[in-house]
Amino acid sequence: MTSMPDSAMHRPWRPAPLLSGSVALHLAAIAATAVRPHLWPWTLGAVVVDHLVLSGVGLWPRSSLLGSNWTRLPDSAGARDAVALTIDDGPDPDVTPKVLALLDEYGAKATFFCVGENVRRYAQIAQEIARRGHAIENHSQRHNHNFSLLGPRGLSDEVGRAQESIAAVVGTAPRFFRAPAGLRNPLLDPVLKRFDLQLASWTRRGFDTVTRDSNIVFKKLTRHLGGGDILLLHDGHASRSLSGHPVILEVLPRLLTAVSAAKLRTITLRAALT
């Protein structure tokens, strides 16, 4: 489990062991090639394999090999029978208000990973999310599909602009970040540390942006449901169900009922820090 206490979010950035090993390998390859130039095919091959490994790890959203990544709540929150409902890609002018109404009906709290430009475009909805006691966190400024291909400047721009957009609208800067589609590269971790952000992925997701059958989404989210889980749904880019409704609106009442039946309670990611 890769969650961490609040104090750890404020420590200086230190590269993950995989990144330190990658740097060491590059230096060793350079040194070996300089001393014995005939070894260049082998050293080049080792570097290529290293880059392939790093790229592959970046395509694994729940991996912590590139840096700290919450896939579950801290143990202390799990022991309190808490789960975190996280909702991505909004605010959406049609779906998000209905999601908020359902959360109110069931007395649930959620963490909304919002896109910065959407927060500015639908500022009143974002403010309503915060007013009702939910948390708004950083899901990049534009949710570009090439996010994981960006360099340090591009990553810093996407993360930093979203921080500014959200803080300007709701008055509080995010403390968590989730990459678009969960995909990232080794350059993201130091950027997040600079903005004092904790990466968060999920325990399980329902793939509700591509699955139209709400029953399938519900089963994926509730399989082995337990304290400490981080669950993922979408109010933005929400797939339409077989009956034509946003899948999240059909799944959410059943999911919150299942959470209650399991004697669990929903909290925001921020609440898990205390």
C-alpha positions as CSV (number, residue, x, y, z in Angstrom):
1,M,0.0,0.0,0.0
2,T,1.5,3.3,-1.1
3,S,-0.3,5.9,0.9
4,M,1.6,8.2,3.3
5,P,1.1,10.4,6.3
6,D,0.5,14.1,6.0
7,S,4.0,14.9,7.2
8,A,5.6,13.0,4.4
9,M,4.0,15.3,1.8
10,H,6.3,18.1,2.9
11,R,9.7,16.4,2.8
12,P,12.2,17.3,0.1
13,W,11.9,15.4,-3.1
14,R,14.0,12.2,-3.3
15,P,13.9,10.1,-6.4
16,A,12.3,6.6,-6.2
17,P,14.8,3.7,-6.2
18,L,13.9,2.9,-9.8
19,L,14.9,6.4,-10.9
20,S,18.1,6.3,-8.9
21,G,18.9,3.0,-10.5
22,S,18.2,4.4,-13.9
23,V,20.6,7.3,-13.4
24,A,23.3,5.0,-12.1
25,L,22.8,2.7,-15.1
26,H,23.2,5.7,-17.5
27,L,26.4,6.8,-15.8
28,A,27.8,3.3,-15.8
29,A,27.0,2.9,-19.5
30,I,28.8,6.2,-20.3
31,A,31.8,5.2,-18.3
32,A,32.0,1.7,-19.8
33,T,31.7,3.0,-23.3
34,A,34.4,5.6,-22.7
35,V,36.8,3.0,-21.3
36,R,35.9,0.2,-23.7
37,P,34.3,1.7,-26.8
38,H,33.7,-1.8,-28.4
39,L,31.1,-2.4,-25.7
40,W,28.8,0.3,-27.1
41,P,26.2,-2.1,-28.5
42,W,25.7,-3.6,-25.0
43,T,25.7,-0.3,-23.2
44,L,23.3,1.2,-25.7
45,G,21.0,-1.9,-25.4
46,A,21.0,-1.6,-21.6
47,V,20.0,2.1,-21.8
48,V,17.2,1.2,-24.3
49,V,15.8,-1.5,-22.1
50,D,15.9,0.9,-19.1
51,H,13.9,3.4,-21.1
52,L,11.4,0.8,-22.1
53,V,11.0,-0.2,-18.4
54,L,10.4,3.4,-17.3
55,S,7.9,3.9,-20.1
56,G,6.1,0.7,-19.2
57,V,5.9,1.7,-15.5
58,G,4.4,5.0,-16.5
59,L,1.6,3.2,-18.2
60,W,0.7,1.4,-15.0
61,P,-1.5,3.9,-13.1
62,R,-1.3,2.2,-9.7
63,S,2.4,1.8,-9.7
64,S,4.6,3.5,-7.0
65,L,7.9,2.7,-8.8
66,L,8.1,6.3,-10.1
67,G,7.2,7.9,-6.8
68,S,4.7,8.0,-4.0
69,N,1.2,7.1,-5.2
70,W,-1.9,6.6,-3.1
71,T,-3.7,3.4,-4.2
72,R,-5.5,3.1,-0.9
73,L,-6.2,5.4,2.1
74,P,-3.7,5.4,4.9
75,D,-4.1,2.5,7.3
76,S,-5.5,4.8,10.0
77,A,-8.4,5.7,7.7
78,G,-9.0,2.2,6.7
79,A,-9.2,1.2,10.3
80,R,-12.0,3.7,10.8
81,D,-14.0,1.9,8.0
82,A,-13.5,4.8,5.6
83,V,-13.6,4.7,1.9
84,A,-12.9,7.5,-0.6
85,L,-15.2,8.1,-3.5
86,T,-13.3,10.0,-6.2
87,I,-15.0,11.6,-9.2
88,D,-13.0,12.7,-12.3
89,D,-13.0,15.0,-15.3
90,G,-15.6,17.6,-14.2
91,P,-17.2,19.8,-13.4
92,D,-19.8,19.0,-16.0
93,P,-22.8,21.3,-16.2
94,D,-25.3,18.5,-16.8
95,V,-24.0,15.7,-14.7
96,T,-22.2,17.2,-11.7
97,P,-25.2,19.0,-10.1
98,K,-27.1,15.7,-10.2
99,V,-24.1,13.9,-8.6
100,L,-24.1,16.5,-5.9
101,A,-27.8,16.0,-5.2
102,L,-27.3,12.2,-4.9
103,L,-24.3,12.7,-2.5
104,D,-26.5,15.0,-0.4
105,E,-29.3,12.5,-0.4
106,Y,-27.0,9.7,0.9
107,G,-25.0,12.0,3.2
108,A,-21.8,11.1,1.4
109,K,-18.6,13.0,0.8
110,A,-16.5,12.8,-2.3
111,T,-13.2,14.0,-3.8
112,F,-13.6,15.7,-7.2
113,F,-10.5,15.6,-9.4
114,C,-11.3,18.5,-11.6
115,V,-9.8,19.8,-14.8
116,G,-8.6,23.4,-14.3
117,E,-10.2,24.9,-17.4
118,N,-13.5,23.3,-16.5
119,V,-13.3,24.8,-13.1
120,R,-13.0,28.3,-14.6
121,R,-15.7,27.6,-17.2
122,Y,-18.2,26.3,-14.6
123,A,-17.0,28.3,-11.6
124,Q,-20.4,28.3,-9.9
125,I,-20.6,24.5,-10.0
126,A,-17.0,24.2,-8.6
127,Q,-17.9,26.6,-5.8
128,E,-21.0,24.5,-5.0
129,I,-18.9,21.4,-4.8
130,A,-16.7,23.0,-2.2
131,R,-19.7,24.6,-0.4
132,R,-21.2,21.2,0.2
133,G,-18.1,19.9,1.9
134,H,-16.5,18.0,-0.9
135,A,-12.9,18.4,-1.9
136,I,-11.6,19.6,-5.3
137,E,-8.3,18.3,-6.4
138,N,-6.0,18.7,-9.4
139,H,-6.6,16.7,-12.6
140,S,-4.4,19.0,-14.8
141,Q,-5.4,22.2,-16.6
142,R,-6.6,20.7,-19.9
143,H,-6.7,16.9,-19.5
144,N,-4.7,16.5,-22.7
145,H,-4.2,12.9,-23.9
146,N,-0.4,13.6,-24.4
147,F,0.1,14.5,-20.7
148,S,2.4,11.5,-20.1
149,L,4.6,12.6,-23.0
150,L,5.3,16.1,-21.7
151,G,8.7,17.3,-20.4
152,P,9.3,19.1,-17.2
153,R,8.1,22.5,-18.5
154,G,4.9,21.1,-19.9
155,L,4.1,19.1,-16.8
156,S,4.8,22.1,-14.6
157,D,2.5,24.2,-16.7
158,E,-0.4,21.8,-16.7
159,V,-0.1,21.2,-12.9
160,G,0.7,24.7,-11.9
161,R,-2.1,26.3,-14.0
162,A,-4.6,23.9,-12.6
163,Q,-3.5,24.8,-9.1
164,E,-4.0,28.5,-9.9
165,S,-7.4,27.9,-11.6
166,I,-8.8,25.9,-8.7
167,A,-7.5,28.2,-6.0
168,A,-8.8,31.2,-7.7
169,V,-12.3,29.8,-8.0
170,V,-12.8,28.0,-4.7
171,G,-10.2,29.7,-2.5
172,T,-8.2,26.6,-1.6
173,A,-5.4,25.0,-3.5
174,P,-5.5,21.3,-4.2
175,R,-3.3,18.9,-2.2
176,F,-3.7,15.9,-4.4
177,F,-3.1,15.2,-8.1
178,R,-4.3,12.5,-10.5
179,A,-2.9,12.3,-13.9
180,P,-5.2,12.2,-17.0
181,A,-6.1,8.5,-17.5
182,G,-3.6,7.8,-14.7
183,L,-0.7,7.9,-17.2
184,R,2.6,9.7,-16.3
185,N,6.3,9.6,-16.8
186,P,9.4,9.8,-14.5
187,L,9.5,13.6,-14.7
188,L,6.2,14.1,-12.9
189,D,7.2,13.2,-9.4
190,P,9.6,16.2,-8.8
191,V,7.0,18.5,-10.3
192,L,4.3,17.3,-7.8
193,K,6.8,17.7,-5.0
194,R,7.4,21.3,-6.0
195,F,3.7,22.1,-5.8
196,D,3.3,20.1,-2.6
197,L,1.0,17.6,-4.2
198,Q,0.4,13.9,-3.5
199,L,-0.3,11.6,-6.4
200,A,-3.4,9.5,-6.0
201,S,-4.7,6.8,-8.2
202,W,-7.3,4.2,-7.0
203,T,-8.0,0.8,-5.5
204,R,-10.5,0.0,-8.2
205,R,-12.4,1.7,-11.0
206,G,-15.5,0.9,-13.0
207,F,-14.3,2.0,-16.4
208,D,-17.5,4.1,-16.6
209,T,-16.2,6.3,-19.4
210,V,-16.3,3.3,-21.8
211,T,-18.7,0.8,-20.2
212,R,-22.4,1.4,-20.9
213,D,-23.7,-1.4,-18.6
214,S,-24.1,0.1,-15.1
215,N,-24.4,-3.3,-13.6
216,I,-20.8,-4.2,-14.8
217,V,-19.5,-0.9,-13.4
218,F,-21.2,-1.5,-10.1
219,K,-19.8,-5.0,-9.7
220,K,-16.2,-3.8,-10.5
221,L,-16.4,-1.1,-7.8
222,T,-17.9,-3.3,-5.1
223,R,-15.9,-6.5,-5.6
224,H,-14.0,-7.0,-2.3
225,L,-15.2,-3.6,-1.1
226,G,-13.6,-2.7,2.2
227,G,-12.2,0.0,4.5
228,G,-9.3,2.0,2.9
229,D,-10.6,1.6,-0.7
230,I,-10.3,4.5,-3.2
231,L,-13.0,4.2,-5.8
232,L,-13.1,6.0,-9.1
233,L,-16.1,7.2,-11.2
234,H,-16.5,10.1,-13.7
235,D,-18.9,13.0,-13.9
236,G,-17.0,14.3,-17.0
237,H,-16.7,12.2,-20.1
238,A,-19.3,9.9,-18.5
239,S,-20.5,7.1,-20.7
240,R,-24.3,6.8,-21.3
241,S,-26.0,3.7,-20.0
242,L,-28.1,1.4,-22.0
243,S,-31.1,3.5,-21.0
244,G,-29.4,6.7,-22.1
245,H,-28.4,8.1,-18.7
246,P,-24.9,9.0,-17.5
247,V,-23.6,5.8,-16.0
248,I,-22.5,7.5,-12.8
249,L,-26.0,8.5,-12.0
250,E,-27.2,4.9,-12.2
251,V,-24.3,3.5,-10.3
252,L,-24.0,6.0,-7.5
253,P,-27.2,5.3,-5.5
254,R,-26.4,1.5,-5.6
255,L,-22.8,2.1,-4.7
256,L,-23.6,4.4,-1.7
257,T,-26.2,1.9,-0.5
258,A,-23.5,-0.9,-0.7
259,V,-21.0,1.2,1.2
260,S,-23.6,1.8,4.0
261,A,-24.6,-1.9,4.0
262,A,-20.9,-2.8,4.5
263,K,-20.8,-0.5,7.6
264,L,-18.4,1.8,5.7
265,R,-18.4,5.6,5.4
266,T,-17.2,7.9,2.7
267,I,-14.5,10.6,3.4
268,T,-12.5,12.9,1.2
269,L,-8.8,12.2,0.6
270,R,-8.0,15.3,2.6
271,A,-9.9,13.9,5.6
272,A,-7.7,10.8,5.5
273,L,-4.7,13.0,6.2
274,T,-5.9,13.8,9.8
